[in-house]
């Protein structure tokens, strides 16, 4: 009997430094089952260390009876409690692109053409309802994060977290009251989103009318809550920050994190004493956003766990009931969807939401397609968040969408750009949704700088039906051109002996159109257009037809009807590595305002991008354009040369030649580009382009001959917060001259 008592007491003396002598009485009753609770603190990316510790806990043979956590601790703990193994968690978190998730980056294919234009134009967007500039509630809505959690937890049917393979709870903070919210039931994916909604980084999450944010704000280490569950032994894994020195407080986010840590670190010191086994991995070298170092963080967690391996094994030996093997969860890549119910949509009709979702009922649907539909809805900017539940219905699962419509309808948007044609430009935009109708948007760009411009758009988005648009723009630029260019295109002579003249070009275009979409990336439409074109110079030139000196080179009022088709699956507008592109447009001009004969302009473009090797991709493309009829209007010729500006009318980029160097009423162009994405969002670009530019090129048959012009370039491109930044060195063997082109920011 004495030997038996000594055997039970022996573990106490071995791990008394961890568990404490206060546990002596409870450990004397080891012949009864010992319940073990696991508490996981928040810490952002540092919370990945929990996975490493969990590996060691499993290896030691401990049966975990309850898990509780805050923030990242809740996320890791919730997934583990739902049935995932440590091996699976390790694999999942190693392949996740947290940068894309946190930034709510949406695939370009998820956006409509109008939404792509918005996303590829503005640097900064601010709410502006009631004529007040506000800051967004978070840098990210957290939709991508939620989509991931929902897919990972699609196997779960229980709404009571105590019925999970391991009972679970998590902590969130009620922003309105500042009180702690203990979440033990409901939608687990939404609960994890709420507990991990880091303030300023993620928008708050709404549950049962409560506005919730990161649980770590109020309670980052819920030891007392775990004790209240009747646990005999509490193992606490703490990955919270220590206070950082001023040398490591360089950004506003780091300072905000430090301020928030004042209270949580002091509280953690007290809470650590209330655990029976306290594990604190070495996470000093990491921040809450160090997700790119996840493998090392997980390893540090495993190292910290192994330091306690003897104690962990003794805890496992003290448990009477064995730790039954866990059934492996298979990550679902598809789901059989039954009915689709939508709740919370007050402004947007069901058919609009279903049209964007593009998911059919009573058939098997991949999560890739479902998430794509959710991305389509998110890309509209009309919804703060879209959550969903899967409810078993025989062999199918009904999809219950919970829509949170945005009350924010007005935005101020800003952009900045520099190129060698328009020079420095600053863009200010006012956009208002639901101006006249629920699904309309009105937008006005004012562009100031070296060339004053504006763009106005009004668009009624009817999804799969015919959408309606009205647009107006005023565009102007000036540039030095060879006088031979003026003589060639307009046929007038100077009163002076000139090599170059300063050409000023003005364009005023107004359109009304209707368009429809066969898919998200395929549209076609028809419309009518009024265009005013004027080209002037301050240099006096001679018009032989009227025998007068003047400064107006050309002035036209033009009316046309037009039709267009566009198919675009490119993954990026500026640095595509995959996808297809095809565009075609035809304008037929009629003499409504000025006296000219009827004519037409046809133009098109095709391109294909394909990865070649890791980080290396290639793009091959072709363009053509021609004018039919007898009318000779130089302002509507095709002009090739330059790079970096947003092309309008018939102006086209062509490396190796300066702006407007090549022009005629028809052209054909080919381009081949190899992109080496050598580091994150930085690219080395190797480009070759070829062209034939000639009047009546296609009727003469010369378009099948060897190209008359060629240019080659090597450049550096970077995807920055301002948009794409490009520096290109180009050379043409025909002229034996080189050109440098610089472009900074989104094109507009």
Helices and strands as residue ranges (DSSP letters): H 2-14, H 16-19, G 21-23, H 24-28, E 36-40, G 44-48, H 49-60, E 66-70, H 72-81, H 86-95, H 98-102, G 108-110, H 113-119, E 124-127, G 129-131, E 138-140, H 143-152, G 161-163, E 167-174, E 180-183, H 188-195, E 200-202, E 205-207, E 210-214, G 215-217, H 223-227, E 233-237, G 246-248, H 252-272, E 277-279, G 291-293, H 294-306, H 309-318, E 334-343, H 350-357, E 363-366, H 367-379, E 383-393, E 396-405, E 410-419, E 423-433, E 440-449, E 453-460, E 467-482, H 483-490, E 493-494, E 500-519, E 522-543, E 548-568, E 579-590, E 599-613, E 616-628, G 634-636, E 638-640, E 651-652, E 662-664, E 666-679, E 682-693, H 697-700, G 702-704, E 709-720, E 723-732, E 737-744
